[in-house]
């Protein structure tokens, strides 16, 4: 349901919607904009087609690169992904044995760490602020003032984290309660809009054909018809449902339900909810079901990296045909656990991934040393790690988005093979995506991250945006370079990617105060990744080795 909210906000706010009668050239250009060649179009795409044309002219033969997608799960039988999925050839599917003796039973396509102690999948989890607040409440708010004060003195760092988490939790918790009470203006506006569409469609079960057959005797009806078509096109799971059913789902998503049904109160901000209880005591916890209950995010990320190219369906990934996608599920509907992040990184590295994409992040990380150790381990194995910078429009030089390549209040990085990716837009005059985090020291590079069209579950496709999309664009670029120059080291791949960016001195707004800075001052490289320039530079520096 979460993917419904953004399209609805656009519709309610007057976003122009076109009925999907044909996919014209303009729509095709929009879907493929992140592949654009900057030198030809002036749009800061990554130049995928131009890169492949150059490599073909040099008669270079690629080798497949294994890319670990550490995310919410991947639909491995998707029509545009099924030929790009990693297969553990040492494991026999479904025989209930750990054939390759790696500690994971039947891990043919990856592993699912979002499972409880019994091995059963879970989707909902709490946020880290809830867990931190719960963890330290007995230390600092026990009711024993003397003991609390002593703990504050002994654990000043933990106490400050507790105070911050408690405030975040309280704000979010009472906001959720207000939603249940119907006090959320944005949600009320959208619900009113849905009710208006319900009056137009009555009890009709939605379908593209059914929507096209609706009357349009007035401009108002024509507008509603176009918006319904847009709604179905972006949410194919709504076909066959009535607007009344969609409204009921929307109410649950917005928390506009009785508190006993409010997911935020039941899971995200519930101090007593702990689906992970006991699982970390079990060696090889989890299961081999790498799709999981909600693979929207992970499937979208996987498609950006490696959806099959040139098959005339869906979309083309940056490195389609050159990668094997290893699905490592460790991101729930909530905040990922530090233990799962560390375990996921180690699993992917130990099973042959050369590149990791991590499109997730959070503001608290109580067990971050586990993650730091896993990052150092991957780094020692020459694995390139790509991490989304986050979507808070904050300067990461002064704010942390975990996992991070920097320890708290330090400016020296942990790993040389870690790359933090900000999101750029299609508009050269507003090159930084409005939501993207930035940082002269702690964000390395930017990549396209707005209006990215990619694969989603149920053999479908959708637009999405965020640094979650920018990171796999960059990871796909690295995979493309490495596939054609497999003798290069991870540091050399990073070097050519960094040395070939397209820089811009355009002045953009950053931060909540809308400060103005040059785009070139927002990251280490000062530019947007360009795989076309990167492969040419790789050929120049390392092509003869």
C-alpha positions as CSV (number, residue, x, y, z in Angstrom):
1,X,0.0,0.0,0.0
2,X,2.9,2.4,0.7
3,X,3.4,2.8,-3.1
4,X,-0.1,4.1,-3.4
5,X,0.5,7.2,-1.2
6,X,3.0,9.0,-3.5
7,X,0.8,8.7,-6.6
8,X,-2.2,9.9,-4.7
9,X,-0.5,12.9,-3.3
10,X,0.5,13.9,-6.8
11,X,-3.1,13.5,-8.0
12,X,-4.6,15.4,-5.1
13,X,-2.2,18.3,-5.5
14,X,-3.1,18.7,-9.2
15,X,-0.4,16.7,-10.9
16,X,-1.1,16.3,-14.6
17,X,-2.0,12.7,-15.5
18,X,-2.2,11.2,-18.9
19,X,-4.4,8.2,-19.7
20,X,-2.1,5.3,-20.7
21,X,-3.4,4.8,-24.2
22,X,0.1,4.5,-25.8
23,X,3.7,4.7,-24.7
24,X,4.9,7.6,-26.7
25,X,8.5,8.8,-27.3
26,X,8.2,11.2,-24.4
27,X,7.3,8.5,-22.0
28,X,10.1,6.2,-23.3
29,X,12.6,9.0,-22.7
30,X,11.3,9.5,-19.2
31,X,11.6,5.8,-18.4
32,X,15.1,5.7,-19.7
33,X,16.4,9.1,-18.7
34,X,18.9,7.7,-16.2
35,X,20.7,6.0,-19.1
36,X,21.1,9.3,-21.0
37,X,24.5,10.3,-22.4
38,X,25.4,13.6,-20.8
39,X,27.7,14.6,-23.7
40,X,24.8,14.2,-26.2
41,X,21.8,15.4,-24.2
42,X,23.0,17.6,-21.4
43,X,21.0,15.4,-19.0
44,X,23.0,13.9,-16.2
45,X,22.4,10.3,-17.0
46,X,25.1,7.6,-16.8
47,X,25.5,7.0,-20.5
48,X,24.9,3.2,-20.5
49,X,24.2,2.7,-24.2
50,X,27.2,4.8,-25.2
51,X,29.4,2.8,-22.8
52,X,28.3,-0.5,-24.2
53,X,28.8,0.7,-27.8
54,X,32.4,1.7,-26.9
55,X,33.1,-1.6,-25.3
56,X,31.7,-3.5,-28.3
57,X,34.0,-1.5,-30.6
58,X,37.0,-2.8,-28.7
59,X,35.9,-6.4,-28.9
60,X,36.1,-6.9,-25.2
61,X,34.5,-10.0,-23.7
62,X,32.8,-9.5,-20.3
63,X,32.7,-11.8,-17.2
64,X,29.7,-12.0,-15.0
65,X,29.9,-10.1,-11.7
66,X,27.9,-11.2,-8.6
67,X,26.0,-8.3,-7.0
68,X,24.5,-8.7,-3.5
69,X,21.2,-6.8,-3.1
70,X,20.8,-6.4,0.6
71,X,17.2,-5.3,0.8
72,X,13.6,-6.4,1.4
73,X,13.8,-9.3,-1.0
74,X,13.7,-9.8,-4.7
75,X,11.1,-11.4,-7.0
76,X,13.5,-13.9,-8.6
77,X,11.0,-15.2,-11.1
78,X,10.2,-11.7,-12.5
79,X,10.2,-11.7,-16.3
80,X,12.9,-9.1,-16.5
81,X,15.1,-10.5,-13.6
82,X,14.9,-14.3,-13.8
83,X,17.8,-14.6,-16.1
84,X,20.0,-12.4,-13.9
85,X,19.6,-14.2,-10.6
86,X,22.6,-15.8,-8.8
87,X,22.5,-19.5,-8.4
88,X,24.6,-21.3,-5.8
89,X,25.8,-24.2,-7.9
90,X,27.1,-26.0,-4.8
91,X,23.7,-26.2,-3.2
92,X,20.9,-28.6,-4.2
93,X,17.5,-26.9,-4.0
94,X,14.9,-28.2,-1.6
95,X,16.7,-31.2,-0.2
96,X,16.9,-29.7,3.3
97,X,20.6,-30.1,3.5
98,X,23.5,-27.7,3.7
99,X,25.3,-29.2,0.7
100,X,28.1,-26.6,0.4
101,X,28.6,-26.6,4.2
102,X,28.4,-22.8,4.4
103,X,26.0,-22.9,7.3
104,X,22.8,-22.1,5.3
105,X,20.4,-24.8,4.2
106,X,19.1,-24.6,0.6
107,X,20.5,-21.2,-0.1
108,X,20.3,-21.5,-3.8
109,X,19.6,-17.8,-4.6
110,X,20.6,-16.1,-1.4
111,X,19.3,-15.9,2.2
112,X,16.5,-14.4,4.2
113,X,17.6,-13.0,7.6
114,X,14.2,-11.4,8.4
115,X,12.9,-14.5,10.0
116,X,12.0,-15.3,13.7
117,X,13.6,-17.9,15.9
118,X,11.4,-20.6,14.3
119,X,12.6,-19.7,10.8
120,X,9.3,-18.1,9.8
121,X,9.4,-14.9,7.8
122,X,8.2,-11.6,9.3
123,X,7.6,-8.3,7.5
124,X,6.8,-5.8,10.2
125,X,9.4,-4.8,12.7
126,X,9.8,-1.9,15.1
127,X,11.9,1.2,14.5
128,X,15.3,1.5,16.1
129,X,14.2,4.5,18.2
130,X,11.6,2.2,19.8
131,X,14.2,-0.5,20.5
132,X,16.8,1.9,21.9
133,X,14.3,3.6,24.1
134,X,13.2,0.2,25.4
135,X,16.7,-1.1,25.8
136,X,17.9,1.7,28.0
137,X,14.7,2.7,29.8
138,X,15.6,0.4,32.8
139,X,19.0,2.0,33.0
140,X,18.0,5.7,32.9
141,X,14.3,5.8,33.8
142,X,13.9,2.9,36.3
143,X,12.4,5.0,39.1
144,X,15.5,4.6,41.2
145,X,16.9,8.1,41.0
146,X,20.3,7.2,42.5
147,X,20.8,4.2,40.2
148,X,19.7,6.1,37.2
149,X,22.1,9.0,37.9
150,X,25.0,6.5,38.4
151,X,24.2,4.9,35.0
152,X,24.1,8.3,33.4
153,X,27.5,9.0,34.7
154,X,28.9,5.6,33.6
155,X,27.3,5.6,30.2
156,X,27.1,9.2,28.9
157,X,27.1,8.1,25.2
158,X,24.3,5.7,25.7
159,X,22.3,8.2,27.8
160,X,22.4,10.8,25.0
161,X,21.3,8.2,22.5
162,X,18.5,7.2,24.9
163,X,17.3,10.8,25.2
164,X,17.3,11.3,21.5
165,X,15.5,8.0,20.8
166,X,12.9,8.7,23.5
167,X,12.0,12.0,21.9
168,X,11.8,10.5,18.4
169,X,9.7,7.7,19.7
170,X,7.3,10.0,21.6
171,X,6.8,12.2,18.6
172,X,6.1,9.3,16.3
173,X,4.0,7.4,18.8
174,X,1.6,10.3,19.5
175,X,1.5,11.2,15.8
176,X,0.3,7.6,15.1
177,X,-2.4,8.0,17.8
178,X,-3.6,11.2,16.2
179,X,-3.9,9.5,12.9
180,X,-6.1,6.8,14.5
181,X,-8.2,9.7,15.8
182,X,-8.5,11.2,12.3
183,X,-6.4,14.2,12.9
184,X,-4.0,13.9,10.0
185,X,-4.7,16.7,7.4
186,X,-2.8,15.1,4.5
187,X,-4.5,11.7,5.0
188,X,-7.9,13.3,5.3
189,X,-7.3,15.2,2.0
190,X,-6.4,12.0,0.2
191,X,-9.3,10.0,1.7
192,X,-11.7,12.7,0.5
193,X,-10.3,12.4,-2.9
194,X,-10.7,8.6,-2.9
195,X,-14.3,9.0,-1.8
196,X,-14.9,11.2,-4.7
197,X,-13.5,8.6,-7.1
198,X,-15.7,6.0,-5.4
199,X,-18.8,8.0,-6.1
200,X,-17.8,8.0,-9.8
201,X,-17.0,4.3,-10.1
202,X,-19.8,3.1,-7.7
203,X,-19.4,-0.6,-7.1
204,X,-17.4,-1.3,-10.2
205,X,-14.4,-3.6,-9.9
206,X,-11.5,-1.7,-11.4
207,X,-9.9,-2.7,-14.6
208,X,-8.2,-0.8,-17.4
209,X,-11.0,-1.8,-19.8
210,X,-13.7,-0.9,-17.2
211,X,-12.1,2.5,-16.6
212,X,-11.9,3.2,-20.3
213,X,-15.7,2.4,-20.6
214,X,-16.7,4.9,-17.9
215,X,-18.6,8.0,-19.1
216,X,-16.8,11.3,-19.7
217,X,-19.6,13.7,-20.5
218,X,-17.8,16.5,-18.7
219,X,-14.3,17.8,-18.2
220,X,-14.6,16.7,-14.5
221,X,-15.4,13.1,-15.5
222,X,-12.6,13.1,-18.0
223,X,-10.2,14.2,-15.3
224,X,-11.4,11.5,-12.9
225,X,-11.1,8.9,-15.6
226,X,-7.5,9.8,-16.4
227,X,-6.6,9.7,-12.7
228,X,-8.2,6.3,-12.2
229,X,-6.2,5.0,-15.2
230,X,-3.0,6.4,-13.6
231,X,-3.9,4.8,-10.3
232,X,-4.3,1.3,-11.9
233,X,-1.2,1.7,-14.0
234,X,0.9,2.4,-11.0
235,X,-0.8,-0.1,-8.7
236,X,-1.7,-3.2,-10.9
237,X,-2.7,-5.1,-7.7
238,X,-5.8,-2.9,-7.5
239,X,-7.3,-4.5,-10.7
240,X,-10.4,-6.4,-9.6
241,X,-11.0,-4.4,-6.5
242,X,-13.7,-1.8,-5.8
243,X,-12.8,1.7,-4.7
244,X,-14.4,0.8,-1.3
245,X,-11.8,-2.0,-0.9
246,X,-9.0,0.4,-1.8
247,X,-10.3,3.0,0.6
248,X,-10.3,0.4,3.4
249,X,-6.6,-0.5,2.6
250,X,-5.7,3.2,2.5
251,X,-7.2,3.7,5.9
252,X,-5.0,1.0,7.3
253,X,-1.9,2.4,5.6
254,X,-2.6,5.9,7.0
255,X,-3.4,4.6,10.4
256,X,-6.9,5.9,10.1
257,X,-8.3,2.9,11.9
258,X,-9.0,1.7,15.4
259,X,-5.8,1.6,17.5
260,X,-6.1,-2.2,17.5
261,X,-5.5,-2.2,13.7
262,X,-3.0,0.7,13.5
263,X,0.3,-0.9,12.2
264,X,2.4,1.9,13.6
265,X,1.0,1.3,17.1
266,X,1.0,-2.5,16.8
267,X,4.6,-2.8,15.4
268,X,6.7,0.3,14.6
269,X,6.3,2.1,18.0
270,X,5.3,-0.8,20.2
271,X,8.0,-1.3,22.9
272,X,6.7,-4.9,23.5
273,X,6.8,-6.1,19.9
274,X,10.0,-8.0,19.1
275,X,9.8,-10.5,16.2
276,X,13.6,-11.1,16.4
277,X,13.5,-12.4,20.0
278,X,15.9,-15.3,20.4
279,X,16.9,-15.6,16.7
280,X,20.4,-14.2,17.2
281,X,21.2,-17.2,19.5
282,X,20.6,-19.6,16.6
283,X,23.5,-20.3,14.2
284,X,22.3,-20.0,10.6
285,X,19.0,-18.4,11.5
286,X,16.7,-17.4,8.7
287,X,15.5,-19.3,5.6
288,X,16.1,-19.6,1.9
289,X,12.9,-17.8,0.8
290,X,14.6,-14.7,-0.7
291,X,11.5,-12.9,-1.9
292,X,9.8,-12.4,1.4
293,X,6.3,-10.9,2.0
294,X,7.0,-7.5,0.4
295,X,9.7,-7.4,-2.3
296,X,8.7,-4.1,-3.9
297,X,11.8,-2.2,-2.8
298,X,14.3,-4.9,-3.4
299,X,12.9,-5.9,-6.8
300,X,13.0,-2.2,-7.9
301,X,16.6,-2.0,-6.8
302,X,17.6,-5.2,-8.5
303,X,16.0,-4.1,-11.8
304,X,18.0,-0.9,-11.8
305,X,21.2,-2.9,-11.4
306,X,20.5,-5.8,-13.7
307,X,17.2,-6.1,-15.5
308,X,17.7,-7.9,-18.8
309,X,18.7,-5.5,-21.5
310,X,17.4,-5.6,-25.1
311,X,14.5,-8.0,-24.5
312,X,11.9,-5.4,-25.5
313,X,10.0,-5.8,-22.2
314,X,9.9,-3.6,-19.2
315,X,13.1,-1.7,-18.8
316,X,16.9,-2.1,-19.1
317,X,19.1,-2.4,-16.1
318,X,22.5,-0.6,-16.1
319,X,24.4,-3.9,-16.1
320,X,21.7,-6.3,-17.4
321,X,23.3,-9.5,-18.8
322,X,26.5,-8.8,-17.0
323,X,25.5,-9.6,-13.4
324,X,24.1,-12.3,-11.1
325,X,21.8,-10.8,-8.5
326,X,22.2,-12.4,-5.0
327,X,19.2,-11.6,-2.9
328,X,20.0,-11.1,0.8
329,X,16.8,-10.2,2.6
330,X,17.4,-8.2,5.8
331,X,15.2,-5.1,5.5
332,X,11.8,-5.4,7.1
333,X,8.9,-2.9,7.2
334,X,10.6,-1.0,10.0
335,X,14.2,-0.6,10.8
336,X,16.8,-3.2,9.9
337,X,18.6,-4.8,12.8
338,X,22.3,-4.3,13.1
339,X,22.9,-8.0,13.6
340,X,21.1,-8.7,10.3
341,X,23.0,-6.0,8.5
342,X,26.3,-7.5,9.7
343,X,25.2,-11.1,8.9
344,X,24.0,-10.0,5.5
345,X,27.2,-8.4,4.5
346,X,29.3,-11.4,5.6
347,X,27.0,-13.8,3.9
348,X,27.2,-12.0,0.6
349,X,31.0,-11.7,0.8
350,X,31.5,-15.3,1.7
351,X,29.4,-16.5,-1.1
352,X,31.1,-14.6,-3.9
353,X,29.5,-11.2,-4.2
354,X,32.0,-8.6,-5.6
355,X,29.6,-5.7,-5.2
356,X,27.0,-5.0,-2.4
357,X,24.1,-2.6,-2.7
358,X,22.6,-1.3,0.5
359,X,19.6,0.9,0.0
360,X,18.6,1.4,3.6
361,X,19.5,3.5,6.6
362,X,18.4,4.6,10.0
363,X,19.3,7.3,12.6
364,X,20.2,4.9,15.5
365,X,22.6,1.9,15.5
366,X,23.1,0.6,19.1
367,X,25.2,-2.4,17.8
368,X,27.1,-0.5,15.1
369,X,30.4,-2.1,16.1
370,X,29.1,-5.4,14.6
371,X,28.4,-3.6,11.4
372,X,31.8,-1.8,11.4
373,X,33.5,-5.2,11.7
374,X,31.5,-6.6,8.8
375,X,32.3,-3.6,6.7
376,X,36.0,-4.0,7.4
377,X,35.7,-7.7,6.6
378,X,34.1,-6.9,3.2
379,X,36.8,-4.3,2.6
380,X,39.6,-6.7,3.3
381,X,38.1,-9.0,0.7
382,X,38.1,-6.3,-2.0
383,X,34.3,-6.0,-2.2
384,X,32.8,-2.7,-3.3
385,X,30.0,-1.5,-1.1
386,X,27.4,1.0,-2.2
387,X,25.2,2.7,0.3
388,X,22.3,5.1,-0.1
389,X,23.0,8.5,1.5
390,X,19.4,8.9,2.8
391,X,16.5,11.1,2.0
392,X,16.4,13.7,4.8
393,X,18.1,16.6,2.9
394,X,20.7,16.7,5.6
395,X,24.5,17.3,5.6
396,X,26.0,13.9,6.5
397,X,29.2,15.6,7.6
398,X,27.2,16.6,10.7
399,X,24.4,14.0,10.8
400,X,24.8,10.2,10.6
401,X,22.8,7.8,8.5
402,X,23.6,4.3,9.6
403,X,25.3,2.1,8.5
404,X,28.2,4.6,7.9
405,X,31.8,4.4,6.7
406,X,32.6,6.8,9.6
407,X,32.5,6.3,13.3
408,X,30.6,8.9,15.3
409,X,32.2,12.3,15.3
410,X,35.1,11.1,13.2
411,X,36.2,12.2,9.7
412,X,38.5,9.3,8.8
413,X,36.7,6.5,6.9
414,X,36.7,2.9,8.0
415,X,36.8,1.2,4.5
416,X,38.4,2.3,1.3
417,X,35.9,0.3,-0.8
418,X,32.7,2.0,0.6
419,X,30.8,4.4,-1.6
420,X,28.0,6.6,-0.3
421,X,25.6,7.8,-3.0
422,X,23.4,10.8,-3.2
423,X,20.5,11.3,-5.6
424,X,20.6,13.6,-8.6
425,X,17.7,14.7,-10.7
426,X,16.8,15.0,-14.4
427,X,16.9,18.8,-14.2
428,X,20.4,20.2,-14.7
429,X,19.4,23.4,-13.0
430,X,18.1,21.6,-9.9
431,X,20.7,18.8,-10.1
432,X,20.5,17.7,-6.5
433,X,17.3,15.8,-5.8
434,X,15.4,17.9,-3.2
435,X,15.3,15.1,-0.7
436,X,18.9,13.8,-1.0
437,X,21.4,14.0,1.8
438,X,24.8,15.4,0.9
439,X,28.2,15.9,2.4
440,X,31.6,17.2,1.2
441,X,33.4,14.5,3.2
442,X,30.8,11.8,3.8
443,X,28.9,11.6,0.5
444,X,31.1,10.3,-2.3
445,X,29.2,10.6,-5.5
446,X,25.7,11.4,-6.9
447,X,23.7,9.2,-9.3
448,X,20.2,9.5,-10.9
449,X,17.6,8.9,-8.2
450,X,14.3,10.7,-9.2
451,X,11.5,9.1,-11.3
452,X,13.4,5.8,-11.9
453,X,11.3,3.2,-13.7
454,X,12.1,-0.4,-12.7
455,X,10.8,-3.9,-11.9
456,X,8.4,-4.6,-9.0
457,X,6.6,-7.8,-7.9
458,X,3.8,-9.5,-9.8
459,X,5.7,-9.1,-13.1
460,X,5.1,-5.4,-13.0
461,X,7.0,-2.1,-13.2
462,X,6.8,1.2,-11.5
463,X,8.4,4.6,-10.9
464,X,10.1,5.2,-7.6
465,X,12.6,7.7,-6.3
466,X,15.1,8.2,-3.5
467,X,18.7,7.6,-2.8
468,X,17.6,4.0,-2.7
469,X,17.4,4.2,-6.5
470,X,20.6,6.2,-6.9
471,X,22.7,3.7,-5.1
472,X,21.9,0.8,-7.4
473,X,22.5,3.0,-10.5
474,X,26.0,3.5,-9.2
475,X,26.4,-0.1,-8.2
476,X,25.3,-1.1,-11.8
477,X,27.9,1.2,-13.2
478,X,30.6,-0.5,-11.1
479,X,29.4,-3.9,-12.2
480,X,29.5,-2.8,-15.9
481,X,33.1,-1.6,-15.6
482,X,34.2,-4.6,-13.6
483,X,32.6,-7.1,-16.0
484,X,34.6,-5.8,-18.9
485,X,37.8,-5.2,-16.9
486,X,37.8,-8.1,-14.5
487,X,41.5,-7.8,-13.8
488,X,41.0,-4.4,-12.1
489,X,41.0,-4.2,-8.3
490,X,38.1,-2.8,-6.4
491,X,40.1,0.3,-5.6
492,X,40.8,0.8,-9.3
493,X,37.1,0.4,-10.2
494,X,36.3,3.0,-7.6
495,X,39.1,5.3,-8.9
496,X,37.9,5.3,-12.5
497,X,34.3,5.9,-11.4
498,X,35.4,8.9,-9.2
499,X,37.8,10.3,-11.8
500,X,35.2,10.3,-14.6
501,X,32.2,12.1,-13.0
502,X,30.3,14.9,-14.7
503,X,30.8,17.9,-12.4
504,X,28.5,20.9,-12.2
505,X,28.9,24.3,-10.4
506,X,25.2,24.9,-10.6
507,X,23.9,26.5,-7.3
508,X,21.3,24.4,-5.6
509,X,19.2,24.6,-2.4
510,X,20.3,22.3,0.4
511,X,19.1,21.7,4.0
512,X,15.9,22.7,5.8
513,X,17.0,26.4,5.7
514,X,17.4,26.2,2.0
515,X,21.0,27.3,2.0
516,X,22.6,27.7,-1.4
517,X,25.7,25.8,-2.4
518,X,27.5,24.7,-5.6
519,X,26.5,21.2,-6.5
520,X,30.3,20.5,-6.9
521,X,30.7,21.1,-3.1
522,X,28.1,18.5,-2.0
523,X,30.3,15.4,-2.3
524,X,33.8,14.1,-2.4
525,X,33.8,13.9,-6.3
526,X,31.6,16.9,-6.8
527,X,29.7,15.2,-9.6
528,X,27.3,12.6,-11.1
529,X,28.6,9.2,-12.0
530,X,29.0,8.5,-15.8
531,X,29.7,4.9,-16.8
532,X,30.4,5.9,-20.4
533,X,33.3,8.1,-19.3
534,X,34.4,5.5,-16.7
535,X,34.8,2.6,-19.2
536,X,36.8,4.8,-21.5
537,X,39.0,5.8,-18.6
538,X,39.3,2.2,-17.5
539,X,40.3,1.2,-21.1
540,X,42.9,4.0,-21.2
541,X,44.5,3.1,-17.8
542,X,44.0,-0.6,-17.5
543,X,42.7,-2.0,-20.9
544,X,46.0,-3.5,-21.9
545,X,46.6,-5.5,-18.8
